[in-house]
Amino acid sequence: MTVFRISEAADLLGVSTDTVRRWVDAGRLPADRDEHGHRLIDGVDLAAFVRVQGARPDDRAEESSARNRLRGIVTAVVRDAVMAQVDIQAGPFRIVSLMSREAVDELGLQVGSVAVAVIKSTTVVVERAAPGTGGRTRSTP
């Protein structure tokens, strides 16, 4: 089974270690202690927690077949005569979208705006994280 230290879970979730500790202390996120007293979060429990957090309904989700919706803040807008580039920071993720300048203007997108990146793709590449980038495998007793 894969387990994560508090700092690794915080990094994956894009929150502070204090936030993860508060969730554990409040009983929202289960954790055990290792032989050294460090708190460890089971990967299955972390995945379930994230699923619940991501299940908050989006007002427009029922209007679209796309289910990958990342809410974030616009960090940059670069326009030219026809096209625009919009950068959104959604948690630890930077999303860059190229769209018409007209669309950016109609949506009123500007630095500091809240926006939702809706992603629908026929190709999604999934890679396994390299060893040493978080998560440990612990044998079950």
A tleap script that builds the chain and sets N, CA, C and O, in Angstrom:
source leaprc.protein.ff14SB
mol = sequence {
  NMET THR VAL PHE ARG ILE SER GLU ALA ALA
  ASP LEU LEU GLY VAL SER THR ASP THR VAL
  ARG ARG TRP VAL ASP ALA GLY ARG LEU PRO
  ALA ASP ARG ASP GLU HIE GLY HIE ARG LEU
  ILE ASP GLY VAL ASP LEU ALA ALA PHE VAL
  ARG VAL GLN GLY ALA ARG PRO ASP ASP ARG
  ALA GLU GLU SER SER ALA ARG ASN ARG LEU
  ARG GLY ILE VAL THR ALA VAL VAL ARG ASP
  ALA VAL MET ALA GLN VAL ASP ILE GLN ALA
  GLY PRO PHE ARG ILE VAL SER LEU MET SER
  ARG GLU ALA VAL ASP GLU LEU GLY LEU GLN
  VAL GLY SER VAL ALA VAL ALA VAL ILE LYS
  SER THR THR VAL VAL VAL GLU ARG ALA ALA
  PRO GLY THR GLY GLY ARG THR ARG SER THR
  CPRO
}
set mol.1.N position { 0.845 -1.172 0.000 }
set mol.1.CA position { 0.000 0.000 0.000 }
set mol.1.C position { 0.889 1.234 0.000 }
set mol.1.O position { 1.962 1.233 0.605 }
set mol.2.N position { 0.449 2.274 -0.670 }
set mol.2.CA position { 1.192 3.532 -0.735 }
set mol.2.C position { 0.738 4.443 0.399 }
set mol.2.O position { -0.458 4.610 0.637 }
set mol.3.N position { 1.706 5.026 1.091 }
set mol.3.CA position { 1.409 5.960 2.175 }
set mol.3.C position { 2.168 7.261 1.939 }
set mol.3.O position { 3.206 7.286 1.279 }
set mol.4.N position { 1.623 8.335 2.494 }
set mol.4.CA position { 2.213 9.658 2.325 }
set mol.4.C position { 2.415 10.315 3.680 }
set mol.4.O position { 1.573 10.201 4.571 }
set mol.5.N position { 3.533 10.998 3.824 }
set mol.5.CA position { 3.737 11.852 4.994 }
set mol.5.C position { 2.875 13.088 4.826 }
set mol.5.O position { 2.398 13.380 3.730 }
set mol.6.N position { 2.679 13.809 5.911 }
set mol.6.CA position { 1.854 15.024 5.884 }
set mol.6.C position { 2.362 15.993 4.818 }
set mol.6.O position { 1.566 16.553 4.064 }
set mol.7.N position { 3.667 16.195 4.748 }
set mol.7.CA position { 4.233 17.156 3.787 }
set mol.7.C position { 4.001 16.700 2.344 }
set mol.7.O position { 3.754 17.530 1.469 }
set mol.8.N position { 4.076 15.403 2.091 }
set mol.8.CA position { 3.842 14.892 0.744 }
set mol.8.C position { 2.375 15.058 0.342 }
set mol.8.O position { 2.073 15.430 -0.792 }
set mol.9.N position { 1.478 14.783 1.272 }
set mol.9.CA position { 0.048 14.955 0.999 }
set mol.9.C position { -0.252 16.433 0.732 }
set mol.9.O position { -1.009 16.762 -0.181 }
set mol.10.N position { 0.339 17.309 1.524 }
set mol.10.CA position { 0.132 18.754 1.342 }
set mol.10.C position { 0.612 19.187 -0.036 }
set mol.10.O position { -0.057 19.967 -0.713 }
set mol.11.N position { 1.756 18.690 -0.446 }
set mol.11.CA position { 2.298 19.034 -1.768 }
set mol.11.C position { 1.370 18.563 -2.879 }
set mol.11.O position { 1.123 19.297 -3.836 }
set mol.12.N position { 0.861 17.355 -2.761 }
set mol.12.CA position { -0.049 16.808 -3.773 }
set mol.12.C position { -1.361 17.601 -3.846 }
set mol.12.O position { -1.920 17.787 -4.926 }
set mol.13.N position { -1.841 18.061 -2.696 }
set mol.13.CA position { -3.118 18.763 -2.634 }
set mol.13.C position { -2.992 20.267 -2.861 }
set mol.13.O position { -3.995 20.958 -3.041 }
set mol.14.N position { -1.756 20.773 -2.852 }
set mol.14.CA position { -1.562 22.203 -3.060 }
set mol.14.C position { -1.979 23.034 -1.869 }
set mol.14.O position { -2.433 24.167 -2.027 }
set mol.15.N position { -1.828 22.478 -0.665 }
set mol.15.CA position { -2.161 23.200 0.566 }
set mol.15.C position { -0.960 23.139 1.507 }
set mol.15.O position { 0.032 22.471 1.215 }
set mol.16.N position { -1.056 23.831 2.622 }
set mol.16.CA position { 0.049 23.822 3.581 }
set mol.16.C position { 0.013 22.556 4.433 }
set mol.16.O position { -1.015 21.888 4.537 }
set mol.17.N position { 1.142 22.248 5.031 }
set mol.17.CA position { 1.193 21.102 5.942 }
set mol.17.C position { 0.271 21.337 7.134 }
set mol.17.O position { -0.333 20.393 7.643 }
set mol.18.N position { 0.156 22.589 7.585 }
set mol.18.CA position { -0.744 22.895 8.695 }
set mol.18.C position { -2.193 22.572 8.347 }
set mol.18.O position { -2.944 22.095 9.197 }
set mol.19.N position { -2.588 22.828 7.103 }
set mol.19.CA position { -3.953 22.517 6.674 }
set mol.19.C position { -4.196 21.018 6.741 }
set mol.19.O position { -5.233 20.581 7.240 }
set mol.20.N position { -3.252 20.228 6.245 }
set mol.20.CA position { -3.412 18.768 6.286 }
set mol.20.C position { -3.461 18.295 7.737 }
set mol.20.O position { -4.270 17.431 8.074 }
set mol.21.N position { -2.611 18.847 8.597 }
set mol.21.CA position { -2.636 18.470 10.018 }
set mol.21.C position { -3.995 18.788 10.643 }
set mol.21.O position { -4.525 17.991 11.417 }
set mol.22.N position { -4.556 19.946 10.309 }
set mol.22.CA position { -5.881 20.310 10.842 }
set mol.22.C position { -6.946 19.322 10.368 }
set mol.22.O position { -7.816 18.933 11.147 }
set mol.23.N position { -6.888 18.910 9.097 }
set mol.23.CA position { -7.848 17.928 8.576 }
set mol.23.C position { -7.711 16.602 9.316 }
set mol.23.O position { -8.711 15.963 9.645 }
set mol.24.N position { -6.472 16.190 9.578 }
set mol.24.CA position { -6.235 14.942 10.305 }
set mol.24.C position { -6.745 15.081 11.737 }
set mol.24.O position { -7.458 14.208 12.231 }
set mol.25.N position { -6.382 16.173 12.402 }
set mol.25.CA position { -6.794 16.385 13.791 }
set mol.25.C position { -8.315 16.466 13.938 }
set mol.25.O position { -8.868 16.054 14.958 }
set mol.26.N position { -8.985 16.997 12.915 }
set mol.26.CA position { -10.443 17.117 12.947 }
set mol.26.C position { -11.139 15.812 12.559 }
set mol.26.O position { -12.364 15.718 12.634 }
set mol.27.N position { -10.362 14.804 12.145 }
set mol.27.CA position { -10.947 13.529 11.762 }
set mol.27.C position { -11.471 13.490 10.333 }
set mol.27.O position { -12.120 12.522 9.939 }
set mol.28.N position { -11.198 14.528 9.558 }
set mol.28.CA position { -11.660 14.553 8.162 }
set mol.28.C position { -10.797 13.681 7.265 }
set mol.28.O position { -11.261 13.188 6.238 }
set mol.29.N position { -9.547 13.492 7.652 }
set mol.29.CA position { -8.592 12.722 6.863 }
set mol.29.C position { -7.888 11.745 7.803 }
set mol.29.O position { -7.150 12.178 8.687 }
set mol.30.N position { -8.100 10.424 7.631 }
set mol.30.CA position { -7.487 9.455 8.544 }
set mol.30.C position { -5.974 9.376 8.365 }
set mol.30.O position { -5.454 9.501 7.257 }
set mol.31.N position { -5.286 9.166 9.476 }
set mol.31.CA position { -3.832 9.002 9.444 }
set mol.31.C position { -3.407 8.070 10.574 }
set mol.31.O position { -4.041 8.017 11.627 }
set mol.32.N position { -2.332 7.346 10.337 }
set mol.32.CA position { -1.727 6.486 11.355 }
set mol.32.C position { -0.350 7.045 11.659 }
set mol.32.O position { 0.126 7.956 10.981 }
set mol.33.N position { 0.278 6.498 12.672 }
set mol.33.CA position { 1.644 6.911 12.998 }
set mol.33.C position { 2.599 5.755 12.723 }
set mol.33.O position { 2.274 4.589 12.951 }
set mol.34.N position { 3.798 6.109 12.223 }
set mol.34.CA position { 4.808 5.071 12.005 }
set mol.34.C position { 5.575 4.841 13.300 }
set mol.34.O position { 5.250 5.418 14.338 }
set mol.35.N position { 6.585 3.999 13.228 }
set mol.35.CA position { 7.353 3.652 14.424 }
set mol.35.C position { 8.111 4.832 15.022 }
set mol.35.O position { 8.555 4.763 16.168 }
set mol.36.N position { 8.263 5.913 14.260 }
set mol.36.CA position { 8.955 7.109 14.744 }
set mol.36.C position { 7.976 8.195 15.174 }
set mol.36.O position { 8.391 9.285 15.569 }
set mol.37.N position { 6.686 7.906 15.101 }
set mol.37.CA position { 5.677 8.879 15.509 }
set mol.37.C position { 5.221 9.817 14.407 }
set mol.37.O position { 4.385 10.688 14.647 }
set mol.38.N position { 5.759 9.657 13.192 }
set mol.38.CA position { 5.331 10.505 12.074 }
set mol.38.C position { 3.963 10.052 11.581 }
set mol.38.O position { 3.678 8.857 11.504 }
set mol.39.N position { 3.132 11.017 11.252 }
set mol.39.CA position { 1.812 10.675 10.732 }
set mol.39.C position { 1.920 10.272 9.263 }
set mol.39.O position { 2.602 10.921 8.469 }
set mol.40.N position { 1.231 9.186 8.927 }
set mol.40.CA position { 1.205 8.678 7.556 }
set mol.40.C position { -0.239 8.558 7.109 }
set mol.40.O position { -1.103 8.110 7.863 }
set mol.41.N position { -0.488 8.966 5.876 }
set mol.41.CA position { -1.829 8.903 5.305 }
set mol.41.C position { -1.829 7.834 4.223 }
set mol.41.O position { -1.020 7.875 3.296 }
set mol.42.N position { -2.731 6.888 4.348 }
set mol.42.CA position { -2.863 5.834 3.354 }
set mol.42.C position { -3.295 6.444 2.022 }
set mol.42.O position { -4.168 7.312 1.985 }
set mol.43.N position { -2.685 5.990 0.937 }
set mol.43.CA position { -3.001 6.526 -0.385 }
set mol.43.C position { -4.470 6.371 -0.757 }
set mol.43.O position { -5.038 7.251 -1.404 }
set mol.44.N position { -5.088 5.268 -0.359 }
set mol.44.CA position { -6.514 5.047 -0.649 }
set mol.44.C position { -7.360 6.077 0.094 }
set mol.44.O position { -8.313 6.619 -0.467 }
set mol.45.N position { -7.017 6.349 1.358 }
set mol.45.CA position { -7.750 7.347 2.138 }
set mol.45.C position { -7.577 8.745 1.551 }
set mol.45.O position { -8.525 9.530 1.505 }
set mol.46.N position { -6.361 9.047 1.106 }
set mol.46.CA position { -6.112 10.357 0.503 }
set mol.46.C position { -6.912 10.517 -0.785 }
set mol.46.O position { -7.485 11.578 -1.035 }
set mol.47.N position { -6.952 9.468 -1.602 }
set mol.47.CA position { -7.718 9.519 -2.849 }
set mol.47.C position { -9.206 9.718 -2.559 }
set mol.47.O position { -9.870 10.495 -3.246 }
set mol.48.N position { -9.728 9.030 -1.561 }
set mol.48.CA position { -11.149 9.176 -1.205 }
set mol.48.C position { -11.430 10.591 -0.730 }
set mol.48.O position { -12.454 11.173 -1.089 }
set mol.49.N position { -10.538 11.150 0.069 }
set mol.49.CA position { -10.694 12.525 0.557 }
set mol.49.C position { -10.734 13.512 -0.601 }
set mol.49.O position { -11.572 14.413 -0.631 }
set mol.50.N position { -9.827 13.339 -1.550 }
set mol.50.CA position { -9.760 14.235 -2.709 }
set mol.50.C position { -11.022 14.103 -3.558 }
set mol.50.O position { -11.550 15.100 -4.051 }
set mol.51.N position { -11.503 12.874 -3.728 }
set mol.51.CA position { -12.750 12.674 -4.500 }
set mol.51.C position { -13.905 13.437 -3.874 }
set mol.51.O position { -14.677 14.083 -4.583 }
set mol.52.N position { -14.032 13.371 -2.558 }
set mol.52.CA position { -15.113 14.082 -1.869 }
set mol.52.C position { -14.953 15.591 -2.059 }
set mol.52.O position { -15.933 16.295 -2.303 }
set mol.53.N position { -13.715 16.087 -1.946 }
set mol.53.CA position { -13.479 17.524 -2.115 }
set mol.53.C position { -13.814 17.974 -3.533 }
set mol.53.O position { -14.349 19.064 -3.735 }
set mol.54.N position { -13.498 17.131 -4.511 }
set mol.54.CA position { -13.743 17.475 -5.908 }
set mol.54.C position { -15.175 17.248 -6.350 }
set mol.54.O position { -15.543 17.607 -7.468 }
set mol.55.N position { -15.988 16.655 -5.487 }
set mol.55.CA position { -17.364 16.337 -5.856 }
set mol.55.C position { -18.316 17.500 -5.643 }
set mol.55.O position { -19.511 17.386 -5.915 }
set mol.56.N position { -17.792 18.620 -5.156 }
set mol.56.CA position { -18.663 19.778 -4.985 }
set mol.56.C position { -19.273 20.138 -6.324 }
set mol.56.O position { -18.555 20.282 -7.313 }
set mol.57.N position { -20.582 20.284 -6.370 }
set mol.57.CA position { -21.223 20.544 -7.654 }
set mol.57.C position { -20.814 21.882 -8.253 }
set mol.57.O position { -20.645 22.876 -7.548 }
set mol.58.N position { -20.664 21.878 -9.537 }
set mol.58.CA position { -20.376 23.080 -10.308 }
set mol.58.C position { -21.679 23.473 -10.983 }
set mol.58.O position { -22.328 22.629 -11.600 }
set mol.59.N position { -22.071 24.720 -10.880 }
set mol.59.CA position { -23.346 25.174 -11.427 }
set mol.59.C position { -23.530 24.804 -12.889 }
set mol.59.O position { -24.658 24.563 -13.321 }
set mol.60.N position { -22.450 24.751 -13.663 }
set mol.60.CA position { -22.576 24.513 -15.100 }
set mol.60.C position { -22.239 23.086 -15.503 }
set mol.60.O position { -22.295 22.758 -16.688 }
set mol.61.N position { -21.894 22.236 -14.556 }
set mol.61.CA position { -21.464 20.876 -14.885 }
set mol.61.C position { -22.538 20.100 -15.632 }
set mol.61.O position { -22.217 19.271 -16.483 }
set mol.62.N position { -23.795 20.351 -15.332 }
set mol.62.CA position { -24.863 19.607 -15.994 }
set mol.62.C position { -25.129 20.106 -17.407 }
set mol.62.O position { -25.859 19.456 -18.156 }
set mol.63.N position { -24.558 21.239 -17.788 }
set mol.63.CA position { -24.750 21.794 -19.120 }
set mol.63.C position { -23.717 21.288 -20.113 }
set mol.63.O position { -23.783 21.618 -21.297 }
set mol.64.N position { -22.768 20.495 -19.648 }
set mol.64.CA position { -21.654 20.089 -20.496 }
set mol.64.C position { -21.304 18.630 -20.254 }
set mol.64.O position { -21.506 18.102 -19.160 }
set mol.65.N position { -20.777 17.983 -21.290 }
set mol.65.CA position { -20.324 16.605 -21.110 }
set mol.65.C position { -18.915 16.560 -20.515 }
set mol.65.O position { -18.464 15.501 -20.081 }
set mol.66.N position { -18.222 17.691 -20.492 }
set mol.66.CA position { -16.871 17.737 -19.912 }
set mol.66.C position { -16.972 17.689 -18.393 }
set mol.66.O position { -17.744 18.443 -17.800 }
set mol.67.N position { -16.213 16.824 -17.768 }
set mol.67.CA position { -16.252 16.680 -16.312 }
set mol.67.C position { -14.981 17.192 -15.632 }
set mol.67.O position { -14.931 17.277 -14.405 }
set mol.68.N position { -13.978 17.527 -16.399 }
set mol.68.CA position { -12.715 18.014 -15.845 }
set mol.68.C position { -12.783 19.528 -15.756 }
set mol.68.O position { -12.538 20.233 -16.736 }
set mol.69.N position { -13.117 20.017 -14.573 }
set mol.69.CA position { -13.327 21.446 -14.372 }
set mol.69.C position { -12.392 21.905 -13.257 }
set mol.69.O position { -12.501 21.446 -12.120 }
set mol.70.N position { -11.481 22.804 -13.585 }
set mol.70.CA position { -10.495 23.294 -12.629 }
set mol.70.C position { -10.728 24.781 -12.395 }
set mol.70.O position { -10.499 25.600 -13.285 }
set mol.71.N position { -11.183 25.124 -11.199 }
set mol.71.CA position { -11.454 26.517 -10.843 }
set mol.71.C position { -10.165 27.154 -10.344 }
set mol.71.O position { -9.443 26.567 -9.538 }
set mol.72.N position { -9.887 28.348 -10.824 }
set mol.72.CA position { -8.661 29.011 -10.400 }
set mol.72.C position { -8.720 30.503 -10.639 }
set mol.72.O position { -9.775 31.071 -10.922 }
set mol.73.N position { -7.573 31.115 -10.519 }
set mol.73.CA position { -7.463 32.560 -10.677 }
set mol.73.C position { -6.640 32.862 -11.929 }
set mol.73.O position { -5.624 32.216 -12.186 }
set mol.74.N position { -7.085 33.837 -12.693 }
set mol.74.CA position { -6.356 34.245 -13.890 }
set mol.74.C position { -5.103 34.990 -13.443 }
set mol.74.O position { -5.181 35.970 -12.701 }
set mol.75.N position { -3.948 34.513 -13.904 }
set mol.75.CA position { -2.675 35.125 -13.513 }
set mol.75.C position { -2.032 35.937 -14.632 }
set mol.75.O position { -1.141 36.748 -14.379 }
set mol.76.N position { -2.481 35.722 -15.869 }
set mol.76.CA position { -1.925 36.493 -16.988 }
set mol.76.C position { -2.892 36.444 -18.164 }
set mol.76.O position { -3.545 35.430 -18.409 }
set mol.77.N position { -2.970 37.562 -18.889 }
set mol.77.CA position { -3.734 37.635 -20.133 }
set mol.77.C position { -2.866 38.391 -21.128 }
set mol.77.O position { -2.505 39.544 -20.892 }
set mol.78.N position { -2.529 37.742 -22.242 }
set mol.78.CA position { -1.726 38.371 -23.292 }
set mol.78.C position { -2.570 38.383 -24.556 }
set mol.78.O position { -2.969 37.331 -25.057 }
set mol.79.N position { -2.842 39.588 -25.072 }
set mol.79.CA position { -3.693 39.737 -26.254 }
set mol.79.C position { -2.886 40.251 -27.431 }
set mol.79.O position { -1.926 41.003 -27.266 }
set mol.80.N position { -3.294 39.829 -28.632 }
set mol.80.CA position { -2.834 40.508 -29.835 }
set mol.80.C position { -4.093 40.898 -30.602 }
set mol.80.O position { -5.171 40.953 -30.010 }
set mol.81.N position { -3.990 41.164 -31.872 }
set mol.81.CA position { -5.145 41.646 -32.630 }
set mol.81.C position { -6.254 40.604 -32.744 }
set mol.81.O position { -7.431 40.965 -32.779 }
set mol.82.N position { -5.901 39.312 -32.804 }
set mol.82.CA position { -6.898 38.268 -33.039 }
set mol.82.C position { -6.980 37.264 -31.899 }
set mol.82.O position { -8.080 36.856 -31.525 }
set mol.83.N position { -5.847 36.854 -31.335 }
set mol.83.CA position { -5.790 35.779 -30.347 }
set mol.83.C position { -5.383 36.303 -28.972 }
set mol.83.O position { -4.924 37.435 -28.822 }
set mol.84.N position { -5.568 35.436 -27.972 }
set mol.84.CA position { -5.149 35.773 -26.608 }
set mol.84.C position { -4.685 34.505 -25.907 }
set mol.84.O position { -5.131 33.400 -26.217 }
set mol.85.N position { -3.789 34.690 -24.967 }
set mol.85.CA position { -3.336 33.604 -24.098 }
set mol.85.C position { -3.788 33.945 -22.692 }
set mol.85.O position { -3.551 35.051 -22.205 }
set mol.86.N position { -4.447 32.981 -22.033 }
set mol.86.CA position { -4.917 33.172 -20.660 }
set mol.86.C position { -4.262 32.112 -19.789 }
set mol.86.O position { -4.356 30.920 -20.080 }
set mol.87.N position { -3.595 32.544 -18.715 }
set mol.87.CA position { -2.982 31.633 -17.758 }
set mol.87.C position { -3.859 31.594 -16.519 }
set mol.87.O position { -4.253 32.635 -15.993 }
set mol.88.N position { -4.165 30.375 -16.053 }
set mol.88.CA position { -4.970 30.186 -14.854 }
set mol.88.C position { -4.170 29.327 -13.882 }
set mol.88.O position { -3.595 28.314 -14.280 }
set mol.89.N position { -4.130 29.718 -12.623 }
set mol.89.CA position { -3.514 28.909 -11.579 }
set mol.89.C position { -4.649 28.274 -10.796 }
set mol.89.O position { -5.406 28.972 -10.122 }
set mol.90.N position { -4.773 26.950 -10.880 }
set mol.90.CA position { -5.812 26.192 -10.188 }
set mol.90.C position { -5.119 25.275 -9.194 }
set mol.90.O position { -4.680 24.184 -9.556 }
set mol.91.N position { -5.019 25.706 -7.954 }
set mol.91.CA position { -4.240 24.942 -6.972 }
set mol.91.C position { -2.799 24.938 -7.425 }
set mol.91.O position { -2.258 25.993 -7.754 }
set mol.92.N position { -2.159 23.773 -7.451 }
set mol.92.CA position { -0.764 23.724 -7.868 }
set mol.92.C position { -0.596 23.664 -9.388 }
set mol.92.O position { 0.527 23.546 -9.879 }
set mol.93.N position { -1.699 23.744 -10.138 }
set mol.93.CA position { -1.637 23.543 -11.576 }
set mol.93.C position { -1.765 24.849 -12.344 }
set mol.93.O position { -2.630 25.676 -12.055 }
set mol.94.N position { -0.888 25.020 -13.328 }
set mol.94.CA position { -0.952 26.160 -14.241 }
set mol.94.C position { -1.575 25.663 -15.533 }
set mol.94.O position { -1.085 24.719 -16.153 }
set mol.95.N position { -2.651 26.304 -15.926 }
set mol.95.CA position { -3.332 25.952 -17.167 }
set mol.95.C position { -3.193 27.132 -18.103 }
set mol.95.O position { -3.446 28.272 -17.715 }
set mol.96.N position { -2.791 26.863 -19.339 }
set mol.96.CA position { -2.640 27.904 -20.348 }
set mol.96.C position { -3.638 27.623 -21.461 }
set mol.96.O position { -3.675 26.523 -22.013 }
set mol.97.N position { -4.443 28.622 -21.785 }
set mol.97.CA position { -5.442 28.462 -22.831 }
set mol.97.C position { -5.226 29.515 -23.906 }
set mol.97.O position { -5.017 30.691 -23.609 }
set mol.98.N position { -5.279 29.080 -25.149 }
set mol.98.CA position { -5.225 29.998 -26.283 }
set mol.98.C position { -6.631 30.095 -26.837 }
set mol.98.O position { -7.268 29.079 -27.116 }
set mol.99.N position { -7.114 31.311 -26.996 }
set mol.99.CA position { -8.479 31.532 -27.481 }
set mol.99.C position { -8.529 32.840 -28.236 }
set mol.99.O position { -7.554 33.589 -28.280 }
set mol.100.N position { -9.670 33.102 -28.824 }
set mol.100.CA position { -9.791 34.366 -29.557 }
set mol.100.C position { -9.797 35.535 -28.576 }
set mol.100.O position { -10.235 35.411 -27.432 }
set mol.101.N position { -9.304 36.656 -29.050 }
set mol.101.CA position { -9.336 37.873 -28.233 }
set mol.101.C position { -10.780 38.242 -27.930 }
set mol.101.O position { -11.090 38.727 -26.841 }
set mol.102.N position { -11.661 38.010 -28.902 }
set mol.102.CA position { -13.072 38.309 -28.726 }
set mol.102.C position { -13.651 37.530 -27.536 }
set mol.102.O position { -14.410 38.086 -26.742 }
set mol.103.N position { -13.293 36.245 -27.413 }
set mol.103.CA position { -13.783 35.427 -26.302 }
set mol.103.C position { -13.299 35.977 -24.965 }
set mol.103.O position { -14.067 36.049 -24.005 }
set mol.104.N position { -12.027 36.364 -24.903 }
set mol.104.CA position { -11.469 36.928 -23.667 }
set mol.104.C position { -12.224 38.204 -23.294 }
set mol.104.O position { -12.576 38.411 -22.133 }
set mol.105.N position { -12.466 39.051 -24.287 }
set mol.105.CA position { -13.180 40.303 -24.028 }
set mol.105.C position { -14.616 40.046 -23.575 }
set mol.105.O position { -15.091 40.679 -22.632 }
set mol.106.N position { -15.311 39.116 -24.245 }
set mol.106.CA position { -16.699 38.807 -23.887 }
set mol.106.C position { -16.813 38.210 -22.487 }
set mol.106.O position { -17.772 38.488 -21.767 }
set mol.107.N position { -15.834 37.388 -22.101 }
set mol.107.CA position { -15.841 36.791 -20.767 }
set mol.107.C position { -15.357 37.764 -19.691 }
set mol.107.O position { -15.527 37.509 -18.499 }
set mol.108.N position { -14.757 38.872 -20.111 }
set mol.108.CA position { -14.244 39.845 -19.144 }
set mol.108.C position { -13.061 39.312 -18.359 }
set mol.108.O position { -12.863 39.677 -17.200 }
set mol.109.N position { -12.269 38.444 -18.989 }
set mol.109.CA position { -11.124 37.856 -18.286 }
set mol.109.C position { -10.015 38.878 -18.122 }
set mol.109.O position { -9.613 39.551 -19.072 }
set mol.110.N position { -9.535 38.975 -16.896 }
set mol.110.CA position { -8.406 39.853 -16.592 }
set mol.110.C position { -7.659 39.264 -15.401 }
set mol.110.O position { -8.188 38.409 -14.690 }
set mol.111.N position { -6.452 39.716 -15.191 }
set mol.111.CA position { -5.664 39.217 -14.067 }
set mol.111.C position { -6.463 39.443 -12.791 }
set mol.111.O position { -6.958 40.541 -12.535 }
set mol.112.N position { -6.580 38.385 -11.997 }
set mol.112.CA position { -7.338 38.458 -10.750 }
set mol.112.C position { -8.748 37.908 -10.858 }
set mol.112.O position { -9.400 37.686 -9.838 }
set mol.113.N position { -9.237 37.682 -12.077 }
set mol.113.CA position { -10.568 37.095 -12.263 }
set mol.113.C position { -10.553 35.634 -11.849 }
set mol.113.O position { -9.530 34.958 -11.957 }
set mol.114.N position { -11.697 35.151 -11.374 }
set mol.114.CA position { -11.855 33.730 -11.119 }
set mol.114.C position { -12.402 33.113 -12.400 }
set mol.114.O position { -13.334 33.644 -13.005 }
set mol.115.N position { -11.821 31.994 -12.809 }
set mol.115.CA position { -12.238 31.335 -14.046 }
set mol.115.C position { -12.222 29.826 -13.830 }
set mol.115.O position { -11.564 29.323 -12.919 }
set mol.116.N position { -12.948 29.119 -14.673 }
set mol.116.CA position { -12.970 27.658 -14.636 }
set mol.116.C position { -12.428 27.154 -15.961 }
set mol.116.O position { -12.951 27.487 -17.024 }
set mol.117.N position { -11.374 26.347 -15.891 }
set mol.117.CA position { -10.831 25.705 -17.087 }
set mol.117.C position { -11.588 24.388 -17.256 }
set mol.117.O position { -11.540 23.520 -16.384 }
set mol.118.N position { -12.281 24.249 -18.375 }
set mol.118.CA position { -13.042 23.046 -18.665 }
set mol.118.C position { -12.255 22.264 -19.704 }
set mol.118.O position { -11.982 22.762 -20.796 }
set mol.119.N position { -11.893 21.030 -19.352 }
set mol.119.CA position { -11.006 20.255 -20.206 }
set mol.119.C position { -11.733 19.003 -20.680 }
set mol.119.O position { -12.239 18.220 -19.875 }
set mol.120.N position { -11.775 18.829 -21.973 }
set mol.120.CA position { -12.351 17.620 -22.577 }
set mol.120.C position { -11.354 17.175 -23.635 }
set mol.120.O position { -11.048 17.923 -24.564 }
set mol.121.N position { -10.861 15.987 -23.495 }
set mol.121.CA position { -9.830 15.524 -24.405 }
set mol.121.C position { -10.025 14.050 -24.716 }
set mol.121.O position { -10.461 13.272 -23.868 }
set mol.122.N position { -9.700 13.685 -25.929 }
set mol.122.CA position { -9.757 12.275 -26.281 }
set mol.122.C position { -8.458 11.571 -25.934 }
set mol.122.O position { -8.401 10.342 -25.936 }
set mol.123.N position { -7.415 12.332 -25.637 }
set mol.123.CA position { -6.142 11.747 -25.273 }
set mol.123.C position { -5.670 12.321 -23.946 }
set mol.123.O position { -5.494 13.531 -23.808 }
set mol.124.N position { -5.470 11.451 -22.983 }
set mol.124.CA position { -4.920 11.859 -21.696 }
set mol.124.C position { -3.753 10.931 -21.412 }
set mol.124.O position { -3.928 9.714 -21.351 }
set mol.125.N position { -2.579 11.486 -21.241 }
set mol.125.CA position { -1.389 10.698 -20.951 }
set mol.125.C position { -1.225 10.631 -19.438 }
set mol.125.O position { -1.230 11.667 -18.773 }
set mol.126.N position { -1.082 9.437 -18.887 }
set mol.126.CA position { -0.884 9.248 -17.464 }
set mol.126.C position { 0.496 8.648 -17.266 }
set mol.126.O position { 0.829 7.636 -17.883 }
set mol.127.N position { 1.293 9.258 -16.418 }
set mol.127.CA position { 2.630 8.760 -16.117 }
set mol.127.C position { 2.721 8.453 -14.640 }
set mol.127.O position { 2.106 9.135 -13.820 }
set mol.128.N position { 3.473 7.448 -14.302 }
set mol.128.CA position { 3.726 7.140 -12.903 }
set mol.128.C position { 4.804 8.078 -12.409 }
set mol.128.O position { 5.783 8.322 -13.114 }
set mol.129.N position { 4.642 8.608 -11.213 }
set mol.129.CA position { 5.634 9.517 -10.644 }
set mol.129.C position { 6.953 8.783 -10.456 }
set mol.129.O position { 6.973 7.595 -10.134 }
set mol.130.N position { 8.049 9.497 -10.659 }
set mol.130.CA position { 9.374 8.917 -10.480 }
set mol.130.C position { 9.602 8.601 -9.007 }
set mol.130.O position { 9.072 9.295 -8.139 }
set mol.131.N position { 10.388 7.555 -8.710 }
set mol.131.CA position { 10.692 7.242 -7.314 }
set mol.131.C position { 11.293 8.451 -6.611 }
set mol.131.O position { 12.076 9.203 -7.191 }
set mol.132.N position { 10.910 8.621 -5.357 }
set mol.132.CA position { 11.449 9.725 -4.569 }
set mol.132.C position { 10.661 11.016 -4.726 }
set mol.132.O position { 11.068 12.051 -4.198 }
set mol.133.N position { 9.526 10.978 -5.451 }
set mol.133.CA position { 8.732 12.189 -5.615 }
set mol.133.C position { 7.450 12.146 -4.791 }
set mol.133.O position { 6.474 12.818 -5.121 }
set mol.134.N position { 7.453 11.373 -3.745 }
set mol.134.CA position { 6.291 11.335 -2.854 }
set mol.134.C position { 5.609 9.989 -2.890 }
set mol.134.O position { 5.505 9.344 -3.933 }
set mol.135.N position { 5.152 9.588 -1.735 }
set mol.135.CA position { 4.453 8.319 -1.632 }
set mol.135.C position { 5.437 7.187 -1.433 }
set mol.135.O position { 6.444 7.092 -2.135 }
set mol.136.N position { 5.143 6.341 -0.485 }
set mol.136.CA position { 5.996 5.196 -0.204 }
set mol.136.C position { 5.108 3.965 -0.213 }
set mol.136.O position { 3.917 4.038 0.093 }
set mol.137.N position { 5.684 2.869 -0.555 }
set mol.137.CA position { 4.938 1.623 -0.486 }
set mol.137.C position { 5.254 0.962 0.837 }
set mol.137.O position { 6.417 0.748 1.177 }
set mol.138.N position { 4.209 0.640 1.579 }
set mol.138.CA position { 4.394 0.003 2.879 }
set mol.138.C position { 3.738 -1.366 2.806 }
set mol.138.O position { 2.594 -1.498 2.370 }
set mol.139.N position { 4.463 -2.368 3.231 }
set mol.139.CA position { 3.864 -3.707 3.225 }
set mol.139.C position { 2.823 -3.801 4.324 }
set mol.139.O position { 2.987 -3.247 5.411 }
set mol.140.N position { 1.765 -4.503 4.022 }
set mol.140.CA position { 0.708 -4.662 5.018 }
set mol.140.C position { 1.047 -5.825 5.914 }
set mol.140.O position { 1.522 -6.855 5.436 }
set mol.141.N position { 0.812 -5.683 7.208 }
set mol.141.CA position { 1.161 -6.750 8.167 }
set mol.141.C position { 0.271 -7.946 8.024 }
set mol.141.O position { 0.431 -8.926 8.752 }
savepdb mol mol.pdb
quit
